[in-house]
Amino acid sequence: MPNSISRRAFVAELAMLSAPLIVLAQEKDKNKNKNNDKNKEEKKKEAEEKKDEAKDEAKDKADDREEVVDAPGTDHAQDRRKDRRKDAAKNPPGS
């Protein structure tokens, strides 16, 4: 009997060897999908945290603006501007 293998035997061996590889690849894909879902959830949480931080910073800036002695647009700020203009007219720069 020669050392040749029939086509049918070759295909059967190939199928036997490839089946575990296919199953292994499918398991890896499932794990990747699970990891992707976890990563998506983490990214959503991070995005929400960033939004909350931005809101807090905006509130802080608004509070800081209210605490300014003469916020822009107030009567005191306009009076100071008028005073500076008068002083500039009296004492021109470079004189």
N, CA and C atoms as an extended XYZ file, in Angstrom:
285
Properties=species:S:1:pos:R:3:atomname:S:1:resname:S:1:resid:I:1 pbc="F F F"
N         0.841       -1.170        0.000 N   MET     1
C         0.000        0.000        0.000 CA  MET     1
C         0.890        1.237        0.000 C   MET     1
N         0.652        2.124       -0.925 N   PRO     2
C         1.498        3.321       -1.008 CA  PRO     2
C         1.222        4.292        0.147 C   PRO     2
N         2.160        5.212        0.370 N   ASN     3
C         2.039        6.181        1.450 CA  ASN     3
C         1.216        7.391        1.045 C   ASN     3
N         0.325        7.242        0.157 N   SER     4
C        -0.513        8.370       -0.239 CA  SER     4
C        -1.798        8.352        0.586 C   SER     4
N        -2.349        9.498        0.739 N   ILE     5
C        -3.567        9.650        1.532 CA  ILE     5
C        -4.686       10.059        0.584 C   ILE     5
N        -5.855        9.539        0.818 N   SER     6
C        -6.958        9.846       -0.079 CA  SER     6
C        -7.459       11.267        0.160 C   SER     6
N        -8.115       11.782       -0.819 N   ARG     7
C        -8.670       13.129       -0.720 CA  ARG     7
C        -9.681       13.196        0.418 C   ARG     7
N       -10.505       12.190        0.565 N   ARG     8
C       -11.518       12.160        1.614 CA  ARG     8
C       -10.869       12.172        3.002 C   ARG     8
N        -9.808       11.425        3.175 N   ALA     9
C        -9.108       11.382        4.458 CA  ALA     9
C        -8.449       12.731        4.746 C   ALA     9
N        -7.885       13.339        3.720 N   PHE    10
C        -7.254       14.642        3.900 CA  PHE    10
C        -8.268       15.690        4.349 C   PHE    10
N        -9.416       15.715        3.706 N   VAL    11
C       -10.456       16.685        4.072 CA  VAL    11
C       -10.957       16.424        5.481 C   VAL    11
N       -11.092       15.180        5.861 N   ALA    12
C       -11.547       14.838        7.209 CA  ALA    12
C       -10.535       15.308        8.248 C   ALA    12
N        -9.260       15.088        8.005 N   GLU    13
C        -8.206       15.545        8.922 CA  GLU    13
C        -8.192       17.071        9.011 C   GLU    13
N        -8.336       17.703        7.889 N   LEU    14
C        -8.342       19.166        7.861 CA  LEU    14
C        -9.514       19.719        8.673 C   LEU    14
N       -10.663       19.121        8.534 N   ALA    15
C       -11.841       19.553        9.287 CA  ALA    15
C       -11.636       19.341       10.776 C   ALA    15
N       -11.044       18.222       11.157 N   MET    16
C       -10.798       17.932       12.570 CA  MET    16
C        -9.827       18.939       13.190 C   MET    16
N        -8.833       19.326       12.429 N   LEU    17
C        -7.847       20.262       12.953 CA  LEU    17
C        -8.361       21.712       12.942 C   LEU    17
N        -9.193       22.052       11.989 N   SER    18
C        -9.640       23.438       11.878 CA  SER    18
C       -10.791       23.761       12.816 C   SER    18
N       -11.568       22.760       13.219 N   ALA    19
C       -12.717       23.022       14.095 CA  ALA    19
C       -12.296       23.678       15.410 C   ALA    19
N       -11.290       23.163       16.125 N   PRO    20
C       -10.890       23.834       17.373 CA  PRO    20
C       -10.368       25.256       17.139 C   PRO    20
N        -9.701       25.472       16.025 N   LEU    21
C        -9.207       26.816       15.725 CA  LEU    21
C       -10.366       27.791       15.499 C   LEU    21
N       -11.394       27.323       14.818 N   ILE    22
C       -12.562       28.176       14.574 CA  ILE    22
C       -13.246       28.518       15.886 C   ILE    22
N       -13.405       27.533       16.759 N   VAL    23
C       -14.039       27.757       18.064 CA  VAL    23
C       -13.201       28.742       18.876 C   VAL    23
N       -11.914       28.585       18.849 N   LEU    24
C       -11.026       29.489       19.585 CA  LEU    24
C       -11.156       30.921       19.068 C   LEU    24
N       -11.224       31.081       17.765 N   ALA    25
C       -11.370       32.414       17.183 CA  ALA    25
C       -12.709       33.035       17.576 C   ALA    25
N       -13.765       32.228       17.605 N   GLN    26
C       -15.075       32.748       18.003 CA  GLN    26
C       -15.070       33.188       19.460 C   GLN    26
N       -14.396       32.449       20.321 N   GLU    27
C       -14.312       32.829       21.737 CA  GLU    27
C       -13.553       34.147       21.888 C   GLU    27
N       -12.494       34.319       21.114 N   LYS    28
C       -11.741       35.575       21.178 CA  LYS    28
C       -12.616       36.744       20.735 C   LYS    28
N       -13.417       36.544       19.692 N   ASP    29
C       -14.316       37.603       19.233 CA  ASP    29
C       -15.333       37.958       20.311 C   ASP    29
N       -15.861       36.939       20.991 N   LYS    30
C       -16.828       37.194       22.062 CA  LYS    30
C       -16.180       37.999       23.179 C   LYS    30
N       -14.952       37.627       23.533 N   ASN    31
C       -14.237       38.365       24.579 CA  ASN    31
C       -13.975       39.800       24.164 C   ASN    31
N       -13.635       40.001       22.890 N   LYS    32
C       -13.405       41.362       22.402 CA  LYS    32
C       -14.680       42.177       22.492 C   LYS    32
N       -15.799       41.572       22.119 N   ASN    33
C       -17.076       42.282       22.189 CA  ASN    33
C       -17.415       42.655       23.625 C   ASN    33
N       -17.152       41.748       24.558 N   LYS    34
C       -17.404       42.044       25.972 CA  LYS    34
C       -16.525       43.204       26.430 C   LYS    34
N       -15.241       43.161       26.024 N   ASN    35
C       -14.319       44.233       26.402 CA  ASN    35
C       -14.740       45.558       25.773 C   ASN    35
N       -15.207       45.496       24.525 N   ASN    36
C       -15.652       46.716       23.861 CA  ASN    36
C       -16.853       47.302       24.584 C   ASN    36
N       -17.779       46.437       25.017 N   ASP    37
C       -18.935       46.917       25.764 CA  ASP    37
C       -18.496       47.570       27.070 C   ASP    37
N       -17.533       46.955       27.751 N   LYS    38
C       -17.025       47.531       28.996 CA  LYS    38
C       -16.355       48.873       28.722 C   LYS    38
N       -15.568       48.924       27.644 N   ASN    39
C       -14.886       50.171       27.298 CA  ASN    39
C       -15.899       51.260       26.958 C   ASN    39
N       -16.963       50.889       26.261 N   LYS    40
C       -17.986       51.874       25.917 CA  LYS    40
C       -18.636       52.418       27.175 C   LYS    40
N       -18.934       51.529       28.137 N   GLU    41
C       -19.539       51.968       29.389 CA  GLU    41
C       -18.591       52.897       30.143 C   GLU    41
N       -17.308       52.546       30.166 N   GLU    42
C       -16.326       53.383       30.847 CA  GLU    42
C       -16.222       54.745       30.172 C   GLU    42
N       -16.243       54.755       28.848 N   LYS    43
C       -16.155       56.022       28.123 CA  LYS    43
C       -17.379       56.882       28.406 C   LYS    43
N       -18.551       56.257       28.486 N   LYS    44
C       -19.765       57.014       28.801 CA  LYS    44
C       -19.660       57.631       30.188 C   LYS    44
N       -19.163       56.857       31.147 N   LYS    45
C       -19.008       57.374       32.508 CA  LYS    45
C       -18.015       58.532       32.527 C   LYS    45
N       -16.917       58.387       31.809 N   GLU    46
C       -15.918       59.453       31.758 CA  GLU    46
C       -16.500       60.711       31.121 C   GLU    46
N       -17.291       60.532       30.074 N   ALA    47
C       -17.909       61.679       29.407 CA  ALA    47
C       -18.881       62.385       30.352 C   ALA    47
N       -19.644       61.606       31.109 N   GLU    48
C       -20.574       62.213       32.067 CA  GLU    48
C       -19.813       62.965       33.146 C   GLU    48
N       -18.705       62.384       33.612 N   GLU    49
C       -17.899       63.057       34.633 CA  GLU    49
C       -17.334       64.372       34.093 C   GLU    49
N       -16.876       64.361       32.848 N   LYS    50
C       -16.341       65.582       32.248 CA  LYS    50
C       -17.427       66.646       32.129 C   LYS    50
N       -18.636       66.220       31.769 N   LYS    51
C       -19.750       67.171       31.669 CA  LYS    51
C       -20.047       67.772       33.032 C   LYS    51
N       -20.061       66.926       34.059 N   ASP    52
C       -20.317       67.421       35.410 CA  ASP    52
C       -19.235       68.399       35.853 C   ASP    52
N       -17.981       68.071       35.551 N   GLU    53
C       -16.882       68.966       35.912 CA  GLU    53
C       -17.013       70.301       35.180 C   GLU    53
N       -17.382       70.240       33.908 N   ALA    54
C       -17.541       71.477       33.134 CA  ALA    54
C       -18.659       72.329       33.709 C   ALA    54
N       -19.748       71.684       34.117 N   LYS    55
C       -20.857       72.426       34.732 CA  LYS    55
C       -20.411       73.076       36.038 C   LYS    55
N       -19.660       72.318       36.848 N   ASP    56
C       -19.168       72.864       38.113 CA  ASP    56
C       -18.245       74.055       37.872 C   ASP    56
N       -17.359       73.927       36.887 N   GLU    57
C       -16.449       75.025       36.574 CA  GLU    57
C       -17.215       76.253       36.100 C   GLU    57
N       -18.245       76.033       35.301 N   ALA    58
C       -19.050       77.159       34.819 CA  ALA    58
C       -19.748       77.841       35.984 C   ALA    58
N       -20.264       77.063       36.907 N   LYS    59
C       -20.913       77.646       38.089 CA  LYS    59
C       -19.899       78.430       38.917 C   LYS    59
N       -18.691       77.859       39.074 N   ASP    60
C       -17.653       78.555       39.835 CA  ASP    60
C       -17.279       79.878       39.173 C   ASP    60
N       -17.152       79.863       37.843 N   LYS    61
C       -16.817       81.098       37.143 CA  LYS    61
C       -17.914       82.134       37.298 C   LYS    61
N       -19.157       81.686       37.267 N   ALA    62
C       -20.268       82.615       37.454 CA  ALA    62
C       -20.239       83.192       38.861 C   ALA    62
N       -19.953       82.340       39.833 N   ASP    63
C       -19.862       82.822       41.213 CA  ASP    63
C       -18.708       83.800       41.366 C   ASP    63
N       -17.565       83.489       40.745 N   ASP    64
C       -16.407       84.382       40.822 CA  ASP    64
C       -16.716       85.733       40.176 C   ASP    64
N       -17.461       85.704       39.102 N   ARG    65
C       -17.788       86.955       38.414 CA  ARG    65
C       -18.673       87.827       39.291 C   ARG    65
N       -19.575       87.186       40.033 N   GLU    66
C       -20.455       87.947       40.920 CA  GLU    66
C       -19.683       88.554       42.084 C   GLU    66
N       -18.583       87.916       42.455 N   GLU    67
C       -17.804       88.408       43.591 CA  GLU    67
C       -16.839       89.525       43.220 C   GLU    67
N       -16.670       89.812       41.955 N   VAL    68
C       -15.772       90.876       41.519 CA  VAL    68
C       -16.291       92.197       42.069 C   VAL    68
N       -15.364       93.058       42.492 N   VAL    69
C       -15.754       94.319       43.117 CA  VAL    69
C       -16.607       95.137       42.167 C   VAL    69
N       -16.108       95.416       41.003 N   ASP    70
C       -16.854       96.174       40.004 CA  ASP    70
C       -16.920       95.338       38.734 C   ASP    70
N       -17.926       94.519       38.640 N   ALA    71
C       -18.069       93.675       37.457 CA  ALA    71
C       -18.330       94.554       36.241 C   ALA    71
N       -17.927       94.118       35.068 N   PRO    72
C       -18.172       94.914       33.870 CA  PRO    72
C       -19.663       95.188       33.688 C   PRO    72
N       -19.982       96.413       33.323 N   GLY    73
C       -21.378       96.782       33.100 CA  GLY    73
C       -22.049       97.386       34.315 C   GLY    73
N       -21.377       97.413       35.463 N   THR    74
C       -21.986       98.018       36.651 CA  THR    74
C       -21.736       99.522       36.640 C   THR    74
N       -22.467      100.234       37.463 N   ASP    75
C       -22.319      101.694       37.533 CA  ASP    75
C       -20.923      102.083       38.002 C   ASP    75
N       -20.389      101.366       38.954 N   HIS    76
C       -19.056      101.701       39.466 CA  HIS    76
C       -17.994      101.516       38.388 C   HIS    76
N       -18.121      100.459       37.603 N   ALA    77
C       -17.145      100.225       36.539 CA  ALA    77
C       -17.219      101.343       35.504 C   ALA    77
N       -18.427      101.791       35.176 N   GLN    78
C       -18.573      102.877       34.206 CA  GLN    78
C       -18.013      104.182       34.763 C   GLN    78
N       -18.229      104.437       36.051 N   ASP    79
C       -17.659      105.638       36.675 CA  ASP    79
C       -16.137      105.603       36.633 C   ASP    79
N       -15.567      104.447       36.922 N   ARG    80
C       -14.103      104.340       36.879 CA  ARG    80
C       -13.594      104.594       35.475 C   ARG    80
N       -14.289      104.077       34.473 N   ARG    81
C       -13.872      104.301       33.094 CA  ARG    81
C       -13.911      105.780       32.743 C   ARG    81
N       -14.948      106.462       33.171 N   LYS    82
C       -15.052      107.902       32.910 CA  LYS    82
C       -13.910      108.647       33.572 C   LYS    82
N       -13.600      108.254       34.808 N   ASP    83
C       -12.493      108.896       35.516 CA  ASP    83
C       -11.175      108.687       34.769 C   ASP    83
N       -10.953      107.484       34.273 N   ARG    84
C        -9.717      107.215       33.541 CA  ARG    84
C        -9.642      108.031       32.265 C   ARG    84
N       -10.764      108.192       31.600 N   ARG    85
C       -10.779      108.984       30.361 CA  ARG    85
C       -10.480      110.459       30.660 C   ARG    85
N       -11.054      110.940       31.756 N   LYS    86
C       -10.777      112.338       32.136 CA  LYS    86
C        -9.290      112.519       32.459 C   LYS    86
N        -8.745      111.547       33.216 N   ASP    87
C        -7.323      111.641       33.550 CA  ASP    87
C        -6.462      111.550       32.309 C   ASP    87
N        -6.844      110.712       31.371 N   ALA    88
C        -6.075      110.569       30.134 CA  ALA    88
C        -6.140      111.862       29.314 C   ALA    88
N        -7.288      112.533       29.335 N   ALA    89
C        -7.426      113.781       28.583 CA  ALA    89
C        -6.577      114.876       29.232 C   ALA    89
N        -6.518      114.907       30.546 N   LYS    90
C        -5.742      115.910       31.254 CA  LYS    90
C        -4.251      115.666       31.085 C   LYS    90
N        -3.855      114.418       31.175 N   ASN    91
C        -2.439      114.055       31.094 CA  ASN    91
C        -2.215      113.139       29.904 C   ASN    91
N        -2.045      113.635       28.696 N   PRO    92
C        -1.833      112.779       27.543 CA  PRO    92
C        -0.546      111.977       27.680 C   PRO    92
N        -0.530      110.772       27.164 N   PRO    93
C         0.687      109.955       27.282 CA  PRO    93
C         1.828      110.571       26.489 C   PRO    93
N         3.023      110.460       27.017 N   GLY    94
C         4.201      110.986       26.343 CA  GLY    94
C         4.473      112.446       26.667 C   GLY    94
N         3.731      113.030       27.593 N   SER    95
C         3.988      114.441       27.898 CA  SER    95
C         4.844      114.584       29.112 C   SER    95
